[in-house]
């Protein structure tokens, strides 16, 4: 689906069956393995090579190493591309997911020298980049939500390609029409924050990092969003 080139490095395609190689806990390698987490030979874009202590390198280690060995950035792609692709597809549909994913990692690669390596997990950073790109498709996202709001649960799938049918079935199942309509009524900033927490499973702290806003703003904005959703969805407070 997505094939991206970083200089001489050609990253593998993103496929639904791909299993990301890394954990989401951002485990740091053993002391002394930070600058060069493992040998400097040719990088295998398949499963990660083990760090000296057998632990996988954190995203920060891979990004720092990629400053002198750009091919190391493939590890960040392998670890997170499927997740970013799924998020973009859920927001915009399969027709935009490939482009958003490819551009997210190209932007990340170009800006990797700015990455705060005190943060071992790059997910908030990557979601922030993806969100900026998705915002360029804001009208497409709202049109998609409104279309889902009008779509019955037994959505007519005729005329869709096989992979699109799968994506549409997943979207229809996840987004009941009333919820899609409610999301379409939110502002772009409100929807972005809500979906980072609800769909990307970021913590409040990670969402604040992704959006570059104070955590207090995250809390107050989510409080307002939940109030709006309660009005639109007629849900009890505890269900929002």
Secondary structure, DSSP 8 states (H G I E B T S, - for coil): ----EETTEE-----TT---SS-SS-----TT-SSS-S--S---SSS----TTS----HHHHHHHHTT-GGGGHHHHHHHHHHHHHHHHHHH-HHHHHHHHHHHHHHHHHTGGG--TT----HHHHHHHHHHHHHTTHHHHHHHHHHHHH--SS---TT--HHHHHHHHHHHHHS-HHHHHHHHHS-HHHHHHHHHHHTS---HHHHHHHHT--HHHHHHHHHHHHHHHHHHHT--GGG-
